[in-house]
Amino acid sequence: MKALTLRPVWAWAVIYAGKDIENRTWRTQLRGTIAIHASKGLTRAEYKADVKRLPRRWQKEIPAFEEMTRGAIVGVVDLVDCVAESKSRWFNEGSYGFVLKNAQAINPVECTGALGFWDIPADIVRKLKRWIQS
């Protein structure tokens, strides 16, 4: 199973706030269910800057800086397309958007992330499948 690491605020937005586009500077042909990993690193300044970019409704819902899950897989989502334009409020002009559907939160599973899409170790995949099926 593949995973994609996002900054913690954006990982939260994908899983809980309906963020249906993940902006990247590169295309992908990958399709299917992927895990969303919240990166370990997050400064208070990065947190504040990212939260300001959320729609107002979600700025009040997001966990406090100290409560943000970091360094863990926080959910799964279906990657259904890669587009160069979209009407989604989450799409940034001039980038590619990975179109995401069916986000599902899981109990966080700690692990180290990586750049780009990365393979989840087999022992962690087994844990994920147990939560996804329940």
C-alpha positions in Angstrom: 0.0 0.0 0.0 1.2 3.5 -0.8 1.2 6.5 1.5 1.5 10.2 1.0 3.0 12.5 3.7 1.3 15.9 4.2 1.9 18.6 6.7 -0.3 17.9 9.7 -2.8 20.6 9.1 -3.4 19.4 5.5 -3.5 15.8 6.5 -6.2 16.8 9.0 -8.1 18.7 6.4 -8.1 15.7 4.0 -9.5 13.4 6.6 -11.8 15.7 8.5 -12.6 18.9 6.5 -13.4 17.5 3.1 -10.2 18.6 1.4 -10.8 16.9 -1.9 -7.6 18.1 -3.8 -4.0 17.6 -2.8 -1.9 20.2 -4.7 1.5 19.1 -6.0 3.9 20.4 -8.6 4.1 16.9 -10.2 1.6 14.5 -11.9 0.8 11.0 -10.9 -0.7 8.0 -12.6 -1.3 6.3 -9.3 -5.0 5.5 -8.5 -6.6 3.6 -5.7 -6.6 3.7 -1.9 -3.7 5.4 -0.3 -2.8 6.2 3.3 -2.5 9.8 4.5 0.5 10.4 6.8 0.9 13.5 8.9 4.5 14.6 8.9 6.4 14.7 12.2 7.8 18.2 11.8 5.6 21.2 12.5 6.5 24.5 14.0 4.0 26.7 15.8 4.5 29.3 13.0 3.9 26.7 10.3 0.7 25.6 12.1 -0.6 29.2 12.4 0.2 29.9 8.7 -1.5 26.7 7.5 -4.6 27.2 9.7 -5.1 30.8 8.3 -5.3 29.2 4.9 -8.2 26.9 5.9 -11.8 28.0 5.3 -13.1 29.9 8.3 -15.4 27.1 9.4 -12.5 24.7 9.8 -10.2 27.2 11.6 -12.5 26.8 14.6 -12.7 23.0 14.3 -9.0 22.0 13.9 -7.2 20.7 17.0 -4.8 23.0 18.8 -1.1 22.9 17.9 -0.3 20.7 20.9 -3.0 18.2 20.0 -2.2 17.8 16.3 -1.2 14.2 15.4 2.3 14.1 13.9 4.5 11.4 12.6 1.6 9.0 12.0 -0.8 7.6 9.4 -4.1 9.3 10.2 -6.4 7.9 7.5 -7.0 6.5 4.1 -8.5 8.0 1.0 -9.1 7.1 -2.6 -6.9 8.8 -5.2 -9.2 8.9 -8.2 -7.6 11.4 -10.6 -4.8 13.9 -11.3 -6.0 17.2 -12.8 -4.4 20.4 -14.1 -7.6 22.5 -13.3 -10.5 22.1 -10.9 -13.3 24.2 -9.4 -12.6 22.8 -6.0 -11.9 25.5 -3.4 -8.8 23.5 -2.4 -7.2 23.7 -5.8 -4.2 26.1 -6.3 -3.8 27.5 -9.8 -0.7 26.4 -11.7 -0.3 23.1 -9.9 -1.6 19.6 -10.3 -4.4 18.4 -8.1 -4.7 14.8 -6.8 -8.4 14.3 -6.6 -9.4 12.6 -3.4 -12.6 10.8 -2.3 -13.9 8.7 0.5 -11.6 9.9 3.3 -11.7 7.7 6.3 -10.0 8.4 9.7 -8.2 5.6 11.5 -6.6 5.4 14.9 -3.2 7.0 14.2 -0.4 4.6 13.5 3.1 6.0 14.2 5.6 5.6 11.4 8.2 7.6 9.5 7.1 9.3 6.3 8.9 10.1 3.1 8.7 12.4 0.1 6.4 11.4 -2.8 4.4 8.2 -2.6 6.1 5.6 -0.4 5.5 2.0 0.4 4.1 1.3 3.9 6.0 -1.4 5.8 4.0 -4.7 5.8 3.5 -4.8 9.6 1.8 -1.4 9.4 -0.3 -2.4 6.4 -1.7 -5.2 8.4 -2.7 -2.8 11.2 -4.3 -0.5 8.6 -6.4 -3.3 7.0 -7.7 -4.2 10.4 -9.0 -0.7 11.0 -10.3 -0.2 7.4 -12.3 -3.4 7.6 -13.9 -2.6 11.0 
